[in-house]
Amino acid sequence: MPRSKQCDAQEQLSRLRAQFLKRLPVELNSLKAIAENLTKPGIDVAALNELHHRLHKLSGSCGTFGVPALGKAARILEIRLQAWLEDRSGEIDDKIRQSIIKGIGALKDVIQPTENQSDASLAMASDMPIDKTVRVWLIEDDAAFEQELVRQLESFNFEVHLFKSIRDAETASQFERPDLLIMNVLLHRPSEQDSILLQDRITLKSLDCPLLFVSSTDDFNSRVRAARLGAEGYFVKPVDITILINRMMHILEKRRAPPQRVLIIDDDNDLAAHYQLVLAIAGMQAEVLQQPEAVITKIANFRPEIILLDLHMPNFTGLDLAGVIRQYDEWSGLPIVFLSSESDLDIQILAMGQGADDFLMKPISDAQLIGATRARIERARRLTSLITKDSLTGLLKHASIKEAADLETAQAQRNGKPVSIAMLDIDNFKLVNDTYGHTVGDNVIASLAMLLRQRLRHSDIIGRYGGEEFAAVLAECDQDDAYRLLDDIRHQFANIHFQARNQRFNCTVSIGLADSAHFPRLIGTELLAIADNALYQAKREGRNRTCIARTME
Ligand SMILES: Nc1nc2c(ncn2[C@@H]2O[C@H](COP(=O)(O)OP(=O)(O)OP(=O)(O)O)[C@@H](O)[C@H]2O)c(=O)[nH]1
């Protein structure tokens, strides 16, 4: 979320909280009036239910809006009222009634708002736009290493800026920001470490980007120092650059992942709005469902990756809704987390049995809400990725790329837009395996995958078609653009230096290209086969080239 929008969201959060605090005295007076009018539980069951429901809401929302003591007091009354409600047979016990009236009257004395600046911004996601060149800042004073690293990073299409010291980088940060920072851990003399540690932390934190360290030594203290500075990687020289780049890609892709989608269902509108804002500040896309009856349509349209569901709602309970959702095959695996101040273990077990994945106790802090939601969606995404993605390259597997190619060409035909399909195969790859071993071969495969992910747009589809063969579906891309892009990738790949047994070597790739303008009636899998023919033409003509299919063979 851009900073200006974040400030807006923070302001909205403060406004929500102010509104809540302003309404509290009115709500407490109204609760007191209901309690004072109670005479017999049998007669006043509707009023008792109303009182119970409103105390339940209060106990669930007060903590979130910064009045936790009031939330706890309301919870105690709610539990006492629950017991009273369950005993509807006898006459109302005046002593209990008086104590509840007194308890409700005393609620106003525990309104002590805490300082409640939302901690949502702490868990903020990055604003990194997709489809742009990644700016890497390198702080390094070892000239030979620096030269090689810059050359290799540029082969993978990273834009590298070099700095000799943290101070230089700090000065530059007044004008621009990196997407990722790599620095040498030993830029400073060890004797200065303690004082510099603190300074470093402030400076590096202010850059607000992932940090990786390189070092000529592998000592524990340096690793601890790097960890304290928030480093997401520590690489010892001589650095295997493809492994370093692999780590960079993982970090960047996590940041570039599409926003997580969360559906909130809670009858307390203020609380639902608060959750929505908090999750939005943390970079998620959160929507609130007002009408529970529309739950299935909403899920089908919004496609949430998790549902945060209030357990107690007036017309349909959370359990009812979870039961309905689980009747649909396509949503049977959708994570459902109940949000409720319910502490009754039996109800929690019932909820879990009814298809809930977890239970979060209200009041839930902003950081807890973000952490729990984010972790669950990440886990679900990892599971999906295990099913559809190849583990070595992180690209789509054979079957998924064929399906994606068909979908993409069908959509392009509907919209009258071009689509190009490329097949790529590493040349003489058997020789790489035979000369340097299978692990080095794997490294070469992973490197081509990384280069493709770096160069192609986020909307393009890339898959590992076979061992050392890849396929790419380029939406809205005509033959000329596809040729220019892929042939450039071919050159870049040939420039990457691989390292094995103290030797450096290079690899090349052959590419076949087919596009929808030349084969307008073909579906994706057919275009893939045509591109494959063009690839074999490239192999026949001597490898390390890009061939375009213009006619059916
Ligand atoms: N390291 C590694 N090797 C693989 C993997 N999958 C397939 N291979 C190997 O890739 C090689 C492919 O060799 P070939 O099909 O003969 O092709 P090539 O040597 O690349 O020759 P051309 O394609 O004609 O340029 C075989 O040795 C396979 O064992 C993998 O996941 N990792």
The ligand as an SDF file (V2000), in Angstrom:
LIG
                    3D

 32 34  0  0  0  0  0  0  0  0999 V2000
   20.9510  -32.1320  -13.9990 N   0  0  0  0  0  0  0  0  0  0  0  0
   19.8000  -32.4670  -14.5440 C   0  0  0  0  0  0  0  0  0  0  0  0
   19.7710  -33.0910  -15.7260 N   0  0  0  0  0  0  0  0  0  0  0  0
   18.6000  -33.4200  -16.2850 C   0  0  0  0  0  0  0  0  0  0  0  0
   17.3910  -33.1400  -15.6450 C   0  0  0  0  0  0  0  0  0  0  0  0
   16.3870  -33.5730  -16.4480 N   0  0  0  0  0  0  0  0  0  0  0  0
   16.9570  -34.1070  -17.5520 C   0  0  0  0  0  0  0  0  0  0  0  0
   18.3020  -33.9980  -17.4610 N   0  0  0  0  0  0  0  0  0  0  0  0
   19.3060  -34.4340  -18.4060 C   0  0  0  0  0  0  0  0  0  0  0  0
   19.2840  -33.5920  -19.5460 O   0  0  0  0  0  0  0  0  0  0  0  0
   19.9500  -34.2710  -20.5970 C   0  0  0  0  0  0  0  0  0  0  0  0
   19.2510  -33.9860  -21.8920 C   0  0  0  0  0  0  0  0  0  0  0  0
   20.0420  -34.4860  -22.8860 O   0  0  0  0  0  0  0  0  0  0  0  0
   19.6030  -34.5970  -24.3960 P   0  0  0  0  0  0  0  0  0  0  0  0
   18.1080  -34.7260  -24.4930 O   0  0  0  0  0  0  0  0  0  0  0  0
   20.4300  -35.6640  -25.0370 O   0  0  0  0  0  0  0  0  0  0  0  0
   19.9160  -33.2180  -25.0050 O   0  0  0  0  0  0  0  0  0  0  0  0
   21.1750  -32.2810  -24.9730 P   0  0  0  0  0  0  0  0  0  0  0  0
   22.4040  -32.9510  -24.4940 O   0  0  0  0  0  0  0  0  0  0  0  0
   20.7820  -31.0690  -24.2390 O   0  0  0  0  0  0  0  0  0  0  0  0
   21.3500  -31.9560  -26.4970 O   0  0  0  0  0  0  0  0  0  0  0  0
   20.5040  -30.9620  -27.3930 P   0  0  0  0  0  0  0  0  0  0  0  0
   19.1840  -30.7280  -26.7370 O   0  0  0  0  0  0  0  0  0  0  0  0
   20.3400  -31.6850  -28.6740 O   0  0  0  0  0  0  0  0  0  0  0  0
   21.2940  -29.7220  -27.5130 O   0  0  0  0  0  0  0  0  0  0  0  0
   19.9650  -35.7550  -20.2130 C   0  0  0  0  0  0  0  0  0  0  0  0
   21.2690  -36.1190  -19.8970 O   0  0  0  0  0  0  0  0  0  0  0  0
   19.0880  -35.8080  -18.9690 C   0  0  0  0  0  0  0  0  0  0  0  0
   19.5310  -36.7840  -18.0490 O   0  0  0  0  0  0  0  0  0  0  0  0
   17.4350  -32.5190  -14.3720 C   0  0  0  0  0  0  0  0  0  0  0  0
   16.4220  -32.2420  -13.7190 O   0  0  0  0  0  0  0  0  0  0  0  0
   18.6500  -32.1970  -13.8640 N   0  0  0  0  0  0  0  0  0  0  0  0
  1  2  1  0
  2  3  2  0
  2 32  1  0
  3  4  1  0
  4  5  2  0
  4  8  1  0
  5  6  1  0
  5 30  1  0
  6  7  2  0
  7  8  1  0
  8  9  1  0
  9 10  1  0
  9 28  1  0
 10 11  1  0
 11 12  1  0
 11 26  1  0
 12 13  1  0
 13 14  1  0
 14 15  2  0
 14 16  1  0
 14 17  1  0
 17 18  1  0
 18 19  2  0
 18 20  1  0
 18 21  1  0
 21 22  1  0
 22 23  2  0
 22 24  1  0
 22 25  1  0
 26 27  1  0
 26 28  1  0
 28 29  1  0
 30 31  2  0
 30 32  1  0
M  END
$$$$
